[in-house]
Amino acid sequence: MLQPEQAAAATERSNFDALVEVDHVVFGYEGTSRTILNDVSLTFSRGRITAILGGSGCGKTTLLRLIGGVYPVDRGEVRFDGRPIDAHNVEQLFALRRRLGMLFQFGALFTDLSVFENVAFPLREHTDLDETMIRDIVLMKLNAVGLRGAAKLRISEISGGMARRVALARAIALDPELLLYDEPFAGLDPISMGVAANLIRTLNDTTGATSIIVSHDVEECFSICDYAYLMSSQGKVVAHGKPEQFAESQEPEVRQFIRGEPDGPVRFHYPAPPLAEDFGVRA
């Protein structure tokens, strides 16, 4: 018979509703000896915004690629809506990607297309809607990010912050269940950053989508996310919890990262032989 604490834990697990699960995943890019992700397990609940934090090169964007089925894992499993993602199954991948939206780092907009045509692109690729319906949907999505009036402009005619909002409108064009954000705040001024953060939170709450944000911007992520994971440079999860739990943490690596401290477990120098050895200096 379960003890009260065990029964409560079992009930919590049974009520847990995960859309994406990363289960003991190990991954390294082909042709390299470095392991990017080392026995990583994460869970992303439906309807919540979850942030993946960590320094450059710790595997944050790689996680998004594995969730999107761009690469197969070496070991472990990535599951979407309870089903393992098979990066070699083209039919499954098309069905999966119809259910997710991706905001690429720096937007990745088509520069030879107008704002309107960029947002219309996924609708034309994945649906058989007529042009009248496509027009109405595109204008509604642009209106949601405050750019309906910029529909006819070319990408070269808008600012970096506006381009990021156009990319967000394109990401939500198909009303996806899952939204992936790769460094959505990179390169933005403080006002544009605040606008982007507010849009992500508002769109998530309005649509009921599940959002995963990859970033190293602690302040903006903690202002909008429900849960967060911190990755180490060794490709491992070193901490996870709610934003307030991170703020109260006494773990040295957590404190160093969220406070931006130069000294701590994360070293400035990449591992190397002694300086004297490299320069041939004898003791």
Residue pairs with C-beta under 8 A, 6 or more apart in sequence:
2 10
16 43
16 45
17 45
17 46
18 43
18 44
18 45
18 46
19 44
19 45
19 46
19 80
19 81
19 177
19 178
19 210
20 43
20 44
20 67
20 78
20 79
20 80
20 178
20 210
20 212
21 42
21 43
21 44
21 77
21 78
21 79
22 40
22 41
22 42
22 43
22 63
22 66
22 67
22 76
22 78
23 41
23 76
23 77
23 78
23 79
24 39
24 40
24 41
24 75
24 76
24 77
25 37
25 39
25 40
25 41
25 66
25 73
25 75
25 76
25 77
25 78
26 35
26 37
26 38
26 39
26 40
26 73
26 74
26 75
26 76
27 35
27 36
27 37
27 59
27 62
27 66
27 71
27 73
27 74
28 34
28 35
28 36
28 37
28 74
29 36
29 71
35 235
36 59
36 62
36 235
37 59
37 62
37 63
37 66
37 235
38 234
38 235
38 236
39 76
39 236
40 59
40 63
40 76
40 231
40 235
40 236
40 237
41 76
41 237
42 50
42 52
42 63
42 229
42 237
42 240
44 50
44 210
44 212
45 210
45 226
45 227
46 208
46 210
47 204
47 208
47 209
47 210
48 204
48 210
48 211
48 226
48 227
49 200
49 201
49 204
49 211
49 212
49 213
49 224
49 225
49 226
49 227
50 210
50 211
50 212
50 213
50 225
50 226
50 227
50 228
50 229
51 212
51 213
51 214
51 215
51 221
51 222
51 225
51 227
51 228
51 229
52 60
52 63
52 212
52 213
52 214
52 215
52 228
52 229
52 231
53 60
53 215
53 216
53 218
53 221
53 228
53 229
53 230
53 231
53 257
54 60
54 216
54 230
54 231
54 232
54 233
54 257
55 216
55 233
55 257
55 266
56 216
57 233
58 231
58 232
58 233
58 234
58 235
59 231
59 235
60 214
60 215
60 216
60 231
61 105
61 182
61 183
61 214
62 71
63 214
64 102
64 180
64 182
64 212
64 214
65 71
66 73
66 78
66 85
67 78
67 80
67 85
67 100
67 178
67 180
67 212
68 96
68 97
68 100
68 102
68 180
69 85
69 86
69 87
69 92
69 93
69 96
69 97
70 87
71 87
72 86
72 87
72 88
73 87
77 84
78 84
78 85
79 85
80 96
80 99
80 178
83 92
85 92
85 93
85 96
86 92
86 93
87 93
98 126
98 174
99 176
99 177
99 178
100 176
100 177
100 178
100 179
100 180
101 170
101 171
101 172
101 173
101 174
101 176
101 178
101 179
101 180
102 171
102 179
102 180
102 182
103 164
103 167
103 168
103 171
103 179
103 180
103 181
103 182
103 184
104 167
104 182
105 182
105 183
105 186
106 163
106 164
106 183
106 186
106 187
107 163
107 164
107 166
107 167
108 167
109 118
109 155
109 163
109 166
109 167
109 170
110 117
110 118
110 121
110 155
111 154
111 155
111 156
113 121
113 155
114 151
114 152
114 153
114 154
114 155
115 142
115 147
115 150
115 151
115 152
115 153
115 154
115 155
115 158
115 166
116 138
116 142
116 151
116 152
118 155
118 166
118 167
118 170
119 138
119 141
119 142
119 166
119 169
119 170
119 173
120 134
120 135
120 138
120 173
121 170
121 173
122 170
122 173
122 174
123 129
123 134
123 137
123 138
123 173
123 174
124 134
126 174
127 134
127 174
129 137
137 173
138 151
138 169
138 173
139 148
139 151
141 169
141 170
141 172
141 173
142 148
142 150
142 151
142 166
142 169
144 169
144 172
144 199
144 203
145 165
145 166
145 168
145 169
145 199
146 165
146 195
147 162
147 165
147 166
147 169
150 158
150 162
150 166
155 163
155 166
158 166
159 192
160 187
160 188
160 192
161 188
161 189
161 191
161 192
161 195
161 196
164 184
164 188
164 192
164 196
165 195
165 196
165 199
168 184
168 196
168 199
168 200
168 203
171 179
172 179
172 203
172 207
172 209
175 207
176 209
177 209
177 210
178 209
178 210
178 211
178 212
179 203
179 204
179 209
179 210
179 211
179 212
180 211
180 212
180 214
181 200
181 211
181 212
181 213
181 214
181 215
182 214
183 214
183 215
183 216
184 196
184 200
184 213
184 215
185 193
185 196
185 197
185 215
185 217
185 220
186 215
186 217
188 196
193 217
193 220
194 220
197 220
197 223
197 224
198 224
200 211
200 213
200 224
201 224
203 209
204 210
204 211
213 221
213 224
213 225
215 221
218 257
218 258
218 260
221 228
221 243
222 228
222 243
222 246
222 247
225 243
226 242
227 240
227 241
227 242
228 240
228 241
228 242
228 243
228 246
229 237
229 239
229 240
230 237
230 238
230 239
230 240
230 246
230 253
230 254
230 257
231 237
231 238
232 238
232 253
232 266
233 266
238 251
238 253
238 254
239 246
239 249
239 251
239 253
239 254
241 249
246 254
246 258
247 258
249 255
249 258
252 264
252 265
253 264
253 265
253 266
255 261
255 264
256 263
256 264
256 265
256 266
257 266
262 268
272 278
275 281
276 282
276 283
